[in-house]
Amino acid sequence: MRIVVIIPTFNEAENLPNLVSAVLSLPLDLSILVVDDNSPDGTGRIADDLVAVQPGRVRVIHRSGKLGLSSAYLQAFRTLSNENLDAIGQMDADFSHDPAVLVEMANRLETCDLVLGSRYISGGRTADNWPVWRKTLSAWGNFYARSLLQIPLRDVTGGFRLWRRETLSAMPLERVKSTGYVFLVEMAYLAWCLQFEIGEVPIYFADRRWGKSKMSFKIQAEAALRVWQVLWAYRGLRRMGKAGRLQ
């Protein structure tokens, strides 16, 4: 299975070299596409150095500024859409996602169209050192989104995912309008509306090793409001099911 893992970055200079090394050491046919939003800490230059060390296995998209998570992924999806791949992965750059789980996700993808790394199924959990308020907010945000959308998945807000390439190719990505972290909810909901087979594997969502978290209460509150926009945007597509897929 030929897999490209997309890693969006903004100020991840301390994490990126170790993460790339960890991902490429897995017993999988993997390569990495870094999408850097002109990080002030030099993450983009470090990514270029990694390309020189791992030619053919690491590449970089340099963007002009902090354009956001959703546009980073959508640009990467478009870049990879016509390549000879089997699967496309998404993961954070801060080691909150354990690269080793990609092996289990790849195995599960043999029988699914999309695999989600899930904190909220048996065996999954969030960072042990998080305070109670942060664990509660994270769990509530996920429960709120999946309950409002009436989607039978346990973790719709997580960013650790592995897609079959043909699944992404059949998604009407031009309809995806979310910015920020609600983009992850929208993509999971869109895949479910189109009746793709979605599996979940348990993950431990760790706190970042280095650097400062980009998550805040304001970001999560905004995402909660935008879930309503996602529900409204796909009110017709949900009834169409597989007929709504791109051919």
C-alpha positions, 0 to 999 in steps of 0.5 A, spaced: 500 500 500 503 506 497 501 511 502 502 519 503 502 522 509 500 530 509 503 534 515 501 541 516 506 545 519 506 552 523 512 553 528 513 546 528 521 546 528 522 542 534 517 536 532 518 536 525 525 532 524 523 527 529 516 526 527 519 525 519 524 520 522 518 516 526 514 516 520 519 513 515 521 508 520 515 504 519 514 498 516 510 501 510 511 504 503 510 511 506 512 518 504 510 525 507 508 531 504 509 537 509 505 543 508 508 549 511 504 556 512 511 560 512 513 558 519 516 564 523 521 559 526 524 556 520 520 550 520 519 550 512 527 551 511 527 544 516 523 541 511 527 543 505 533 540 509 529 533 510 527 533 503 535 533 501 536 528 506 530 523 504 529 525 496 523 522 494 520 520 501 519 527 503 516 533 499 514 540 501 509 545 499 511 552 501 505 557 502 505 565 503 502 565 510 498 562 515 492 560 511 489 555 515 488 547 517 483 546 512 486 550 506 492 546 507 489 539 507 485 541 501 491 544 497 494 537 499 489 533 497 488 536 490 496 536 489 495 528 490 489 527 487 492 524 480 498 520 483 499 513 483 497 512 490 493 507 495 492 511 501 492 519 503 494 520 511 492 526 515 496 527 522 498 533 526 506 535 527 506 535 534 506 528 536 499 528 539 498 522 534 503 516 535 506 514 528 506 507 530 498 507 529 499 508 522 500 500 521 494 498 524 490 504 520 493 501 514 491 494 516 484 496 517 483 500 511 484 494 507 476 493 509 474 500 509 474 507 505 476 511 511 479 510 518 479 514 523 484 514 529 479 515 535 480 517 542 473 515 544 472 508 543 474 502 547 482 503 548 482 510 546 484 516 551 486 523 551 492 525 554 493 523 562 496 530 564 490 534 561 486 538 566 479 535 567 476 542 564 480 540 558 478 533 557 471 535 559 471 540 553 474 536 548 469 530 550 463 535 550 465 538 543 466 531 540 459 529 543 456 535 541 458 534 533 456 527 532 449 528 536 447 534 532 449 531 525 446 524 528 453 520 525 454 513 528 462 515 529 465 516 536 470 521 534 469 526 529 473 531 531 480 528 531 485 529 525 488 522 525 486 519 519 487 515 513 483 515 506 483 511 500 485 515 494 479 513 490 475 515 496 477 522 496 477 522 489 469 521 489 468 526 495 465 533 492 471 537 495 469 543 492 463 543 497 467 543 503 467 551 506 469 550 513 475 553 516 479 551 522 478 545 526 471 544 524 473 542 517 475 535 520 468 534 522 465 536 515 470 531 512 467 526 516 460 528 516 461 528 508 464 521 507 458 518 512 453 522 508 456 519 501 455 512 505 463 510 505 465 505 510 468 508 515 472 504 521 475 507 527 482 504 531 483 506 538 489 512 539 492 515 545 492 522 544 498 525 547 499 532 549 504 536 544 512 534 546 514 541 544 512 548 543 505 551 544 498 548 543 494 552 537 487 550 541 483 555 545 476 555 548 475 560 542 477 556 537 472 550 540 466 555 541 467 557 534 467 550 531 461 548 535 457 554 532 459 552 525 457 545 526 450 547 524 452 550 518 455 543 516 448 540 518 445 545 513 450 545 507 449 537 506 441 537 508 440 534 501 446 530 500 445 526 506 438 523 502 442 522 496 447 517 499 452 514 494 449 518 488 452 524 491 459 521 489 463 524 484 464 519 478 
